[in-house]
Amino acid sequence: MKSKALRFVLMIGIVSFFADWVYEGARSVTGPFLALLGASGVLVGFIAGLGELLGYGLRLVSGRLSERTREFWPITLFGYIVQMCAVPLLAWAPNWQIAGLLIVGERVGKAIRNPPRDVMLSHAAKQIGLGYGFGLHEALDQAGALVGPLVIAFILARHGSYRSAFGLLLFPAAMTVLLIFSARLLYPTPEKMEAKDSTIHASGLPRVFWIYLVGAGLVAFGFADFSLMAYHFEKTSVVPNLWVPIFYSIAMAASGLGSLIFGRLFDRVGIWVLLPLTLAAAASAPLAFRGGFALALVGVALWGLGMGVHESIIPAAVATMVPQQRRGSAYGIFTSGFGVAWFVGSVIIGKLYDVSRTGLIVFSVAAQLVAIPIFLTVARRNRIPEA
């Protein structure tokens, strides 16, 4: 069963590799593309913000729906189809309004498919170690996020056309859809990889889950977006424009590598691993917004490490806190809360950047440090998961 579970995790990870190639590649240039179509800076920010808000908020709906219907595969497949159709269609968007709808549609597709996919992954990851399973998946996911922007940069350098770049994303998008349907045929019932727990049918989620959500929300609240870092690099000329996508790729590499290493460590020590990692992630803001080229690079790498580790350990940890029957709702609630906190925090951080860079750094670091005692509480209450 362990070998079957590992193959399933690897296959879903490869799906995520191609999916991230598509949407992270597109996201690296959607801002300039919207500007080219005539959208103002306010509209670009609104479209991006709305997309992120729906991309996280709708997970509450898809998570609960998948839990009630137990139709994890159909909901996952539908979400992938929506997402993988939206991005290549940007090549034919006639105006910023249609492009904006497609950008938001891509986020909606991700919101639909993530909670039920994570539930299926949790069943397989239980066999090989939750931290290792989700970390391995996240590493493959972030490998795609590294490749996508670099491929887009190469296409733009050769052809200088955003539409050509979006059009060529049709190929990895088609691979994503082909692979996810293949996974459905090869592994129709991933829930059978984990022994069914029939002893817990509680209507509510345990208290430790809500405490953990508060801590993770604080981390998200203080986590600066890379887009703001990139804006700062360009505005201050700390990092040459050519290096900005390379910085992003380095962040994705740190994210993927960190997911693998610290995911495995999570299986041994549990939530305790988040304590030093939260400290490291908190250091990203002062380094990125106050440092020169070298320190900014370190800051971006720490930012990527923090993002990847939280995105892999969060679903792994949630699976140890809630009953099997409630994982769909738990993932939906958790990622929705995490995303809303990130969105609100990003707005505040963006405002602070215009007023006081020191204030931005203090806010970002303080919000994340406040999460540490909360993670301490969770670590004491939640047992170390068993592989």
N, C-alpha and C positions, 0 to 999 in steps of 0.2 A: 504493500500500500504506500510506503514511503517513496518508492521510486515513481509510482504513478502520480503521487502528489507533487513531487519535484518536477516531473514533466509538465504537469498542468501549470504550475507556477511559471516555469520557463516559457511555455507557450503564450500565456497571458502577458508575460514580460516582453516577449517579442512583438506581440500586438501593440503594446504600449510604446515600444521603441518606434514603430512606424507611425503610430498616432501622434506621438510627440514631435516627430520629424515634421509632420504636417502642420500641427497648430502652433507649436513653438516657433517654427520657421516663419509662419505667417505673422505671428504676433510681434516678431522682431521688426517688422516693417509696416504694420497696419497704420501706425501714427502718421508717418510720412505719406503713405498712400492716401489716407483720408484728406490730408492737407493738400495734396495734389488735385484731389477732386473738388476742392473748394471749401472744406469744412474748417471752421475756426478752431482755435485752441480750446475754447470752452466746450465746443461740440465733441472734439476728440476726447477730452477728459470725461464728458458725460457718457459717451458711448462705451468707453473702456470701463467706467465705473458701473454703469448699468449692467454690462456684460458680467462683471465679477459678482455683482450683487445677486443677479439671477443665477449665475453659475454655481453659487454656494447655497443661496436661499431655496432654490427648487429641489435641492437634494433632500430636504425635509419631506417633500411630497413623494419623490421617487423611492426614498428609503422606506417610508411607511407603506406605500403601495406594494412594493416588492415583498414586504413582510406579510402583508395581509393576503396577497394573492399567491405567494410562493412562486411566482412566475419570474424567477431571476434572469433566466436567459432571454426571454422575449423583450423584457425592458432594457437589458444591457445591449442587445442587438439593435433595437430601435435607436437608442442613444448614440451608438457608434455611427449608424447610417446618417442621422441628422448632422452630426459633427463633421463627418468626412465628406459630406456633400457640400456643406456650407463654405468650406475654405477654398476649394478649387473654383467655385462659382464666383469668387471675388475677381477672377480674371475677366469676367464679362459684366461686372457691375457698372452701370452707365453713370451713376452719380453717388454722392456720399450717403444719400438716404438709403439706397439699396445696399451699399457696402456696409453701412452701419447695422442694418438688419441682419446681414450675413455674419458679421462679427459677433453680434449678440446671440445669433442662432447657434454659432459654434460653442459658445459657453453654455447655452441651454442643453445642447446635446451631451456635453460632458456632465452636466448636472444630472441628467436622466440616467446615464449608464454607470456612474461611479459607485453609488451605494450598493446596488445589487451585485456589481462585479466584486467589490470588496468583501461582501458576505461570502461569495463563492471562493475567493482567495483565502479567506480566514479558515474555511473548512480544510483546504489543502495545507495551509501553513501550519495548522495544528499538528500535522504529521511530521513536519521537518523542523519545527521551531518557528513560532510566530514572528520573532524579530528577524530571523534569517529569511523566512519566506517573503515577508513584506519588504525587507531590505534588498533582497535579490530582485524582486519586481521593480522596486524604485530605482535600482542601479541601471537596469535595462531601460526603464522609462527615461531617466536622465541622460542616458547615452543618446537617445533620440533627440532630446532637447539640446544636446551639444551639437549633433550633426545638422539638424534642421537649419539654424541660423547661419552656419558656415556654408551650407549649400546655397541658401538664398543669397548670401553675400557674394559667392562665386558667380551665380547666375547674373546678379546685378552688375558685377564687374565686367562680365562678358557681353551682356546684352543691354544693360541699363534700363530694363523694363520691368516694372512691378507686375504687370499683367502676365508676362512670360514666366516670371517666378511663381506666381500663384497657379498658373496653368500647369506647370511641371509638377506641382504638388499633387496632381491627380494620380500620379503613379504610386507614391507611398500611401495615398489615401485608399486606392484600390487594393493594395496589399493588406492594409489594415482590415478592410471589410472581408476580404477573402480569408484571412487568418482567423478572424473572430468567428466566422461561420464554420470554419474547419474545427475550431476548438469546441463549438457547440455540438458538432457531430461526434467528435472523439471523446468528449467528456460531458455527456448529457446530464449527469447527476453528481456534481461535485460535492453536494452535501453528504453523500454516502461515504466520503473519505474520512469523515469524522464520526465517531460514535455518538449517537443521539443521546442528549441529556434530557430525560423526561421528568426530572425531579423538580424543575423550576418552571413555573408558568406565571410568575408574578406579573401583575398588570403594570407596575411601575418599574423604573430603572433604579439601580442601587445608588445610594448617596455618594459613594466614592466616584461614580461616573460624573455626577454634577460638579463635584469638587475639582476633578481633573479638567472638566470643560472650562471652569473659571480660570485655572492656571494656563491652559493652552490658549484661551481667549486673550489673556494678558500678554502672552508672547506675541500673538498675532497683532494685537493692538499697538505694540511698539516696534513692529517689524517694518522697516522702510521698503518700499518697492524698488526694484532695480531700475525701473523707468525714471524714478526721481534721481537715483544715483547717476544714471547716464546723462540726465539733464544737467546735473551739477558738473559732471566731467566736461561736458561741452561748453557750459557757460563759463567755467573757470579755466578752461584749457589745461587742466591737470592731466587729462588723458587725451591723446590725439584721437580724432574721430575713427580712424582706421582700427584702433585698439579696442574700441567699445564692444563690438561683437565678440572679439577675442576674450575680453574680460568676462563677458556673459558665458561663453563656452567654458572658461576656466571654472566659473561658479557652478556650472552644471556638472563638470567633472568632479569637483569637490563634493557636490551633492550626491552623486552616484556612488563614489568611493566611500563616503561617510555612511551612507545607507547600508552598505554591505558590512562594514566593520562594526558599526555601532548597533546594527540590527542583530548581529550575532552576539554582541555583548549584552544586549537587552535580554536575550534568552538565558543568560547566566545571572545577571544582577537585577533585572527588572527595571522599574521606573527610576531607580537611583542613577542610571546612566544619563538622565535628562539634566541633572544638576550641573555638571561641568560643561555640558553642551549648551545649556542656556547662558552660562557665563561667556562662553566663546562667541555665541551668536550676538550677545549684547555688545560685544566689542566691535562689531562690524560697522556700526554707525559712526562712532568717533574716528575710526581709521579711514572710512570711505569719504566722509564729509570734511575732515580736517587734514588728512595726510596728503603727501605728494604722490607721485606715480607709484612708487614701491609700496607705500603703506596703503594706498587705495586698492592695490591689487590684493594685498593680504585681507583687507576689509571685505572685498567682494568674495574672496574664497571662503571666508568665515560666514558670510551671508549665505552662500550656496550650501555650505555644510549644515548650517542651521535649518535652512528650508528643507533640504533632503532628509535629514534625520527626523525632523518633526513630521514630515509627510509619510515616513515609513514607520516610525515608532508609534505615532498616534493611532493608526488603525490596528496595529499589533496590540497595543495596550488596551484599547477599547474591547477587543475580543476576550481579554482576560477578566473584564469587569462585568460584563452583561451576559445573560442567558443566551444560548444559541437562538432561541425563538425571537429574541428582541434585537438581534444585531442589525437588521435592516433599518429599524427606527433609530437605533443608537448611532449608526453611521450617518444617517440623514441629519439627525439633530446635532451631532458633534460637528460635522463639516459645515453645516449651515451656520452654527454659532461661531465657529472659527473664521469663516469667510466674512460674516458681518462685522466681527471685531476687526479683521484686517482692513476691510473697506473703510470703516469709521476712523480707525487709526491712521490710515493712509491719507485721508482728507485732512486730519489734524496735522500730520507731519508735513504735508504739502503746504498748508497755511503757515506753519512755523518756519519753513524754509525761506519764505518771502520776508518774514519778520526778524527771525533770529536763528542763525545756524546753531548757536550754542544751546538755545532753547529746544531745538529739534533733537540734539544729541542727548540732552538731559531727559527729555520726555521718552525717547526711544529706550535708553538704557534703564531708566527707572521702571517703566512698565514691565520690562522683561525680568528685572531683578526681583520685583514684587512677586513674580510667579514662583520663585525658588522655594519659599517656605510652603507654598501650596503643594508643589511637587513632593516636598518632604513628607507632608501629611499623607498624600496619596501613597507614597512608597511604603510608609509604615502600615497603612491599612490594606494594601493590595499585595497578595502573595506573589512571589516570583513565579512566572509561568513555567510550566514544564514542557520540554520539547517532546 
